[in-house]
């Protein structure tokens, strides 16, 4: 069950991210967006910093991280899923 909750969060965040991307690409390109609940909470210079912040802010570990890029890449594997 827990795996389904995490995967649902990752899927929801990625779907929202794809919609938001055209509006943020210019300002935040090459940053990493910390996402939870389909919303971007903050941007970080490295994926490691984003994961650390996500772990600190979300002890339940339900969040994901997406790179702000024009490349078609799903960073789902960087999503913090236990």
N, CA, C and O atoms as CSV, one atom per row, in Angstrom:
chain,resi,resn,atom,element,x,y,z
A,1,UNK,N,N,0.828,-1.208,0.000
A,1,UNK,CA,C,0.000,0.000,0.000
A,1,UNK,C,C,0.860,1.255,0.000
A,1,UNK,O,O,0.589,2.198,-0.743
A,2,UNK,N,N,1.918,1.268,0.849
A,2,UNK,CA,C,2.791,2.433,0.941
A,2,UNK,C,C,3.414,2.758,-0.409
A,2,UNK,O,O,3.516,3.928,-0.778
A,3,UNK,N,N,3.827,1.744,-1.142
A,3,UNK,CA,C,4.424,1.922,-2.476
A,3,UNK,C,C,3.438,2.619,-3.406
A,3,UNK,O,O,3.839,3.491,-4.177
A,4,UNK,N,N,2.163,2.259,-3.352
A,4,UNK,CA,C,1.143,2.889,-4.183
A,4,UNK,C,C,0.979,4.368,-3.857
A,4,UNK,O,O,0.773,5.183,-4.757
A,5,UNK,N,N,1.067,4.721,-2.579
A,5,UNK,CA,C,0.967,6.120,-2.155
A,5,UNK,C,C,2.132,6.910,-2.735
A,5,UNK,O,O,1.936,7.998,-3.277
A,6,UNK,N,N,3.344,6.369,-2.624
A,6,UNK,CA,C,4.523,7.051,-3.153
A,6,UNK,C,C,4.436,7.198,-4.667
A,6,UNK,O,O,4.692,8.276,-5.204
A,7,UNK,N,N,4.079,6.127,-5.351
A,7,UNK,CA,C,4.002,6.181,-6.815
A,7,UNK,C,C,2.920,7.147,-7.255
A,7,UNK,O,O,3.093,7.854,-8.247
A,8,UNK,N,N,1.814,7.191,-6.543
A,8,UNK,CA,C,0.753,8.145,-6.865
A,8,UNK,C,C,1.231,9.577,-6.732
A,8,UNK,O,O,0.883,10.430,-7.548
A,9,UNK,N,N,2.033,9.847,-5.698
A,9,UNK,CA,C,2.591,11.189,-5.502
A,9,UNK,C,C,3.553,11.538,-6.631
A,9,UNK,O,O,3.506,12.643,-7.170
A,10,UNK,N,N,4.410,10.613,-6.984
A,10,UNK,CA,C,5.362,10.837,-8.080
A,10,UNK,C,C,4.607,11.128,-9.374
A,10,UNK,O,O,4.935,12.081,-10.082
A,11,UNK,N,N,3.614,10.326,-9.682
A,11,UNK,CA,C,2.834,10.507,-10.909
A,11,UNK,C,C,2.100,11.846,-10.916
A,11,UNK,O,O,2.099,12.545,-11.929
A,12,UNK,N,N,1.487,12.203,-9.812
A,12,UNK,CA,C,0.755,13.467,-9.691
A,12,UNK,C,C,1.717,14.651,-9.866
A,12,UNK,O,O,1.419,15.605,-10.584
A,13,UNK,N,N,2.859,14.575,-9.206
A,13,UNK,CA,C,3.831,15.654,-9.306
A,13,UNK,C,C,4.390,15.790,-10.711
A,13,UNK,O,O,4.548,16.903,-11.212
A,14,UNK,N,N,4.689,14.674,-11.347
A,14,UNK,CA,C,5.250,14.728,-12.700
A,14,UNK,C,C,4.242,15.301,-13.692
A,14,UNK,O,O,4.600,16.094,-14.564
A,15,UNK,N,N,3.003,14.905,-13.557
A,15,UNK,CA,C,1.955,15.435,-14.430
A,15,UNK,C,C,1.824,16.950,-14.257
A,15,UNK,O,O,1.738,17.685,-15.240
A,16,UNK,N,N,1.809,17.406,-13.020
A,16,UNK,CA,C,1.724,18.851,-12.739
A,16,UNK,C,C,2.971,19.563,-13.252
A,16,UNK,O,O,2.879,20.658,-13.807
A,17,UNK,N,N,4.133,18.945,-13.068
A,17,UNK,CA,C,5.396,19.537,-13.505
A,17,UNK,C,C,5.394,19.788,-15.011
A,17,UNK,O,O,5.811,20.854,-15.464
A,18,UNK,N,N,4.928,18.814,-15.782
A,18,UNK,CA,C,4.886,18.980,-17.239
A,18,UNK,C,C,4.022,20.169,-17.639
A,18,UNK,O,O,4.333,20.855,-18.613
A,19,UNK,N,N,2.961,20.419,-16.914
A,19,UNK,CA,C,2.089,21.567,-17.218
A,19,UNK,C,C,2.746,22.890,-16.826
A,19,UNK,O,O,2.585,23.895,-17.519
A,20,UNK,N,N,3.473,22.888,-15.733
A,20,UNK,CA,C,4.108,24.102,-15.215
A,20,UNK,C,C,5.374,24.462,-15.993
A,20,UNK,O,O,5.717,25.639,-16.104
A,21,UNK,N,N,6.064,23.468,-16.526
A,21,UNK,CA,C,7.386,23.641,-17.124
A,21,UNK,C,C,7.509,24.823,-18.096
A,21,UNK,O,O,8.472,25.582,-17.982
A,22,UNK,N,N,6.591,25.015,-19.038
A,22,UNK,CA,C,6.762,26.143,-19.967
A,22,UNK,C,C,6.821,27.505,-19.262
A,22,UNK,O,O,7.431,28.443,-19.777
A,23,UNK,N,N,6.205,27.613,-18.113
A,23,UNK,CA,C,6.178,28.881,-17.376
A,23,UNK,C,C,7.421,29.123,-16.516
A,23,UNK,O,O,7.665,30.250,-16.087
A,24,UNK,N,N,8.201,28.079,-16.264
A,24,UNK,CA,C,9.343,28.214,-15.356
A,24,UNK,C,C,10.686,27.956,-16.019
A,24,UNK,O,O,11.729,28.261,-15.439
A,25,UNK,N,N,10.678,27.403,-17.217
A,25,UNK,CA,C,11.919,26.946,-17.848
A,25,UNK,C,C,12.957,28.059,-17.977
A,25,UNK,O,O,14.138,27.832,-17.713
A,26,UNK,N,N,12.547,29.221,-18.367
A,26,UNK,CA,C,13.506,30.302,-18.592
A,26,UNK,C,C,14.185,30.744,-17.285
A,26,UNK,O,O,15.398,30.950,-17.246
A,27,UNK,N,N,13.408,30.882,-16.246
A,27,UNK,CA,C,13.943,31.377,-14.979
A,27,UNK,C,C,14.683,30.316,-14.161
A,27,UNK,O,O,15.642,30.634,-13.458
A,28,UNK,N,N,14.244,29.059,-14.249
A,28,UNK,CA,C,14.777,28.035,-13.349
A,28,UNK,C,C,15.475,26.885,-14.068
A,28,UNK,O,O,15.689,25.831,-13.467
A,29,UNK,N,N,15.835,27.059,-15.333
A,29,UNK,CA,C,16.484,25.989,-16.085
A,29,UNK,C,C,17.721,25.481,-15.356
A,29,UNK,O,O,18.503,26.264,-14.817
A,30,UNK,N,N,17.889,24.175,-15.346
A,30,UNK,CA,C,19.010,23.461,-14.702
A,30,UNK,C,C,18.903,23.425,-13.178
A,30,UNK,O,O,19.842,22.990,-12.512
A,31,UNK,N,N,17.807,23.861,-12.625
A,31,UNK,CA,C,17.557,23.730,-11.183
A,31,UNK,C,C,16.752,22.449,-10.962
A,31,UNK,O,O,16.303,21.811,-11.915
A,32,UNK,N,N,16.580,22.090,-9.704
A,32,UNK,CA,C,15.798,20.922,-9.340
A,32,UNK,C,C,14.627,21.368,-8.472
A,32,UNK,O,O,14.810,22.026,-7.447
A,33,UNK,N,N,13.438,21.003,-8.896
A,33,UNK,CA,C,12.216,21.420,-8.210
A,33,UNK,C,C,11.793,20.353,-7.207
A,33,UNK,O,O,11.628,19.185,-7.558
A,34,UNK,N,N,11.623,20.766,-5.963
A,34,UNK,CA,C,11.074,19.899,-4.924
A,34,UNK,C,C,9.564,20.022,-5.009
A,34,UNK,O,O,9.019,21.122,-4.918
A,35,UNK,N,N,8.887,18.889,-5.185
A,35,UNK,CA,C,7.441,18.898,-5.386
A,35,UNK,C,C,6.734,18.017,-4.368
A,35,UNK,O,O,7.225,16.965,-3.958
A,36,UNK,N,N,5.557,18.497,-3.982
A,36,UNK,CA,C,4.693,17.720,-3.088
A,36,UNK,C,C,3.277,18.190,-3.351
A,36,UNK,O,O,3.033,19.390,-3.472
A,37,UNK,N,N,2.346,17.262,-3.441
A,37,UNK,CA,C,0.944,17.608,-3.665
A,37,UNK,C,C,0.683,18.290,-4.996
A,37,UNK,O,O,-0.256,19.077,-5.119
A,38,UNK,N,N,1.516,17.992,-6.004
A,38,UNK,CA,C,1.323,18.587,-7.331
A,38,UNK,C,C,1.788,20.037,-7.428
A,38,UNK,O,O,1.460,20.732,-8.389
A,39,UNK,N,N,2.550,20.494,-6.434
A,39,UNK,CA,C,3.026,21.885,-6.414
A,39,UNK,C,C,4.528,21.928,-6.182
A,39,UNK,O,O,5.081,21.099,-5.460
A,40,UNK,N,N,5.176,22.899,-6.798
A,40,UNK,CA,C,6.597,23.119,-6.560
A,40,UNK,C,C,6.739,23.907,-5.269
A,40,UNK,O,O,6.142,24.970,-5.102
A,41,UNK,N,N,7.535,23.370,-4.365
A,41,UNK,CA,C,7.758,24.030,-3.081
A,41,UNK,C,C,8.987,24.935,-3.109
A,41,UNK,O,O,9.004,25.997,-2.486
A,42,UNK,N,N,10.017,24.501,-3.839
A,42,UNK,CA,C,11.243,25.285,-3.893
A,42,UNK,C,C,12.136,24.736,-5.006
A,42,UNK,O,O,11.884,23.660,-5.548
A,43,UNK,N,N,13.184,25.495,-5.335
A,43,UNK,CA,C,14.150,25.101,-6.354
A,43,UNK,C,C,15.525,25.012,-5.719
A,43,UNK,O,O,15.854,25.772,-4.808
A,44,UNK,N,N,16.337,24.060,-6.217
A,44,UNK,CA,C,17.667,23.822,-5.670
A,44,UNK,C,C,18.674,23.660,-6.801
A,44,UNK,O,O,18.313,23.324,-7.928
A,45,UNK,N,N,19.945,23.905,-6.483
A,45,UNK,CA,C,21.003,23.789,-7.479
A,45,UNK,C,C,21.369,22.343,-7.782
A,45,UNK,O,O,21.809,22.035,-8.890
A,46,UNK,N,N,21.190,21.452,-6.805
A,46,UNK,CA,C,21.539,20.048,-7.010
A,46,UNK,C,C,20.383,19.154,-6.584
A,46,UNK,O,O,19.556,19.526,-5.751
A,47,UNK,N,N,20.346,17.975,-7.173
A,47,UNK,CA,C,19.312,17.011,-6.805
A,47,UNK,C,C,19.503,16.584,-5.346
A,47,UNK,O,O,18.529,16.354,-4.629
A,48,UNK,N,N,20.750,16.483,-4.918
A,48,UNK,CA,C,21.039,16.105,-3.534
A,48,UNK,C,C,20.452,17.112,-2.548
A,48,UNK,O,O,19.849,16.731,-1.545
A,49,UNK,N,N,20.632,18.398,-2.841
A,49,UNK,CA,C,20.067,19.428,-1.963
A,49,UNK,C,C,18.543,19.348,-1.927
A,49,UNK,O,O,17.929,19.530,-0.875
A,50,UNK,N,N,17.942,19.076,-3.075
A,50,UNK,CA,C,16.482,18.976,-3.141
A,50,UNK,C,C,15.975,17.780,-2.333
A,50,UNK,O,O,14.980,17.891,-1.617
A,51,UNK,N,N,16.653,16.647,-2.444
A,51,UNK,CA,C,16.248,15.452,-1.694
A,51,UNK,C,C,16.427,15.670,-0.190
A,51,UNK,O,O,15.572,15.276,0.603
A,52,UNK,N,N,17.545,16.300,0.199
A,52,UNK,CA,C,17.769,16.580,1.624
A,52,UNK,C,C,16.663,17.477,2.181
A,52,UNK,O,O,16.140,17.224,3.266
A,53,UNK,N,N,16.315,18.513,1.443
A,53,UNK,CA,C,15.251,19.418,1.892
A,53,UNK,C,C,13.916,18.680,1.939
A,53,UNK,O,O,13.138,18.859,2.877
A,54,UNK,N,N,13.652,17.858,0.939
A,54,UNK,CA,C,12.412,17.100,0.917
A,54,UNK,C,C,12.291,16.170,2.103
A,54,UNK,O,O,11.222,16.058,2.703
A,55,UNK,N,N,13.374,15.504,2.444
A,55,UNK,CA,C,13.384,14.595,3.591
A,55,UNK,C,C,13.155,15.360,4.892
A,55,UNK,O,O,12.442,14.897,5.783
A,56,UNK,N,N,13.764,16.523,4.986
A,56,UNK,CA,C,13.619,17.354,6.187
A,56,UNK,C,C,12.187,17.897,6.309
A,56,UNK,O,O,11.610,17.896,7.396
A,57,UNK,N,N,11.626,18.355,5.196
A,57,UNK,CA,C,10.296,18.976,5.212
A,57,UNK,C,C,9.163,17.954,5.236
A,57,UNK,O,O,8.060,18.256,5.689
A,58,UNK,N,N,9.436,16.753,4.750
A,58,UNK,CA,C,8.395,15.724,4.646
A,58,UNK,C,C,8.894,14.422,5.269
A,58,UNK,O,O,9.358,13.533,4.554
A,59,UNK,N,N,8.803,14.301,6.587
A,59,UNK,CA,C,9.283,13.096,7.260
A,59,UNK,C,C,8.612,11.812,6.750
A,59,UNK,O,O,9.169,10.722,6.886
A,60,UNK,N,N,7.423,11.945,6.169
A,60,UNK,CA,C,6.759,10.763,5.608
A,60,UNK,C,C,7.375,10.366,4.270
A,60,UNK,O,O,7.011,9.340,3.693
A,61,UNK,N,N,8.314,11.185,3.775
A,61,UNK,CA,C,9.067,10.942,2.544
A,61,UNK,C,C,8.185,10.882,1.304
A,61,UNK,O,O,8.522,10.204,0.333
A,62,UNK,N,N,7.064,11.585,1.331
A,62,UNK,CA,C,6.179,11.620,0.172
A,62,UNK,C,C,6.400,12.948,-0.550
A,62,UNK,O,O,5.759,13.954,-0.249
A,63,UNK,N,N,7.318,12.921,-1.505
A,63,UNK,CA,C,7.647,14.074,-2.340
A,63,UNK,C,C,8.402,13.563,-3.555
A,63,UNK,O,O,8.742,12.382,-3.626
A,64,UNK,N,N,8.662,14.439,-4.504
A,64,UNK,CA,C,9.492,14.071,-5.639
A,64,UNK,C,C,10.313,15.274,-6.069
A,64,UNK,O,O,10.057,16.406,-5.660
A,65,UNK,N,N,11.305,14.997,-6.905
A,65,UNK,CA,C,12.213,16.022,-7.409
A,65,UNK,C,C,12.265,15.906,-8.926
A,65,UNK,O,O,12.409,14.813,-9.474
A,66,UNK,N,N,12.145,17.042,-9.593
A,66,UNK,CA,C,12.221,17.074,-11.049
A,66,UNK,C,C,13.242,18.114,-11.482
A,66,UNK,O,O,13.323,19.194,-10.896
A,67,UNK,N,N,14.018,17.791,-12.507
A,67,UNK,CA,C,14.950,18.757,-13.071
A,67,UNK,C,C,14.206,19.666,-14.030
A,67,UNK,O,O,13.414,19.201,-14.850
A,68,UNK,N,N,14.458,20.958,-13.926
A,68,UNK,CA,C,13.848,21.928,-14.834
A,68,UNK,C,C,14.716,21.961,-16.094
A,68,UNK,O,O,15.791,22.561,-16.108
A,69,UNK,N,N,14.233,21.313,-17.137
A,69,UNK,CA,C,14.982,21.192,-18.378
A,69,UNK,C,C,14.024,21.005,-19.543
A,69,UNK,O,O,12.891,20.558,-19.368
A,70,UNK,N,N,14.497,21.355,-20.738
A,70,UNK,CA,C,13.717,21.120,-21.951
A,70,UNK,C,C,13.851,19.684,-22.435
A,70,UNK,O,O,13.057,19.235,-23.262
A,71,UNK,N,N,14.848,18.957,-21.928
A,71,UNK,CA,C,15.040,17.570,-22.323
A,71,UNK,C,C,13.853,16.752,-21.853
A,71,UNK,O,O,13.325,16.975,-20.763
A,72,UNK,N,N,13.441,15.817,-22.667
A,72,UNK,CA,C,12.351,14.927,-22.266
A,72,UNK,C,C,12.944,13.819,-21.419
A,72,UNK,O,O,13.457,12.821,-21.925
A,73,UNK,N,N,12.857,14.028,-20.105
A,73,UNK,CA,C,13.422,13.069,-19.162
A,73,UNK,C,C,12.535,13.000,-17.931
A,73,UNK,O,O,12.149,14.028,-17.375
A,74,UNK,N,N,12.220,11.809,-17.516
A,74,UNK,CA,C,11.429,11.594,-16.313
A,74,UNK,C,C,12.401,11.222,-15.201
A,74,UNK,O,O,12.991,10.142,-15.233
A,75,UNK,N,N,12.572,12.091,-14.230
A,75,UNK,CA,C,13.488,11.828,-13.131
A,75,UNK,C,C,12.797,11.079,-12.006
A,75,UNK,O,O,13.147,11.246,-10.837
A,76,UNK,N,N,11.830,10.265,-12.350
A,76,UNK,CA,C,11.109,9.507,-11.340
A,76,UNK,C,C,12.030,8.710,-10.443
A,76,UNK,O,O,11.739,8.519,-9.263
A,77,UNK,N,N,13.151,8.237,-11.000
A,77,UNK,CA,C,14.083,7.454,-10.185
A,77,UNK,C,C,14.760,8.322,-9.143
A,77,UNK,O,O,15.303,7.792,-8.173
A,78,UNK,N,N,14.747,9.650,-9.309
A,78,UNK,CA,C,15.281,10.543,-8.294
A,78,UNK,C,C,14.221,10.863,-7.242
A,78,UNK,O,O,14.528,11.442,-6.200
A,79,UNK,N,N,13.004,10.494,-7.515
A,79,UNK,CA,C,11.965,10.730,-6.536
A,79,UNK,C,C,12.289,9.943,-5.281
A,79,UNK,O,O,12.714,8.790,-5.352
A,80,UNK,N,N,12.092,10.550,-4.170
A,80,UNK,CA,C,12.453,9.901,-2.919
A,80,UNK,C,C,11.349,8.927,-2.518
A,80,UNK,O,O,10.369,9.292,-1.869
A,81,UNK,N,N,11.542,7.695,-2.922
A,81,UNK,CA,C,10.557,6.655,-2.637
A,81,UNK,C,C,11.227,5.582,-1.811
A,81,UNK,O,O,12.221,4.993,-2.236
A,82,UNK,N,N,10.697,5.328,-0.649
A,82,UNK,CA,C,11.296,4.304,0.232
A,82,UNK,C,C,10.908,2.930,-0.230
A,82,UNK,O,O,11.310,1.938,0.377
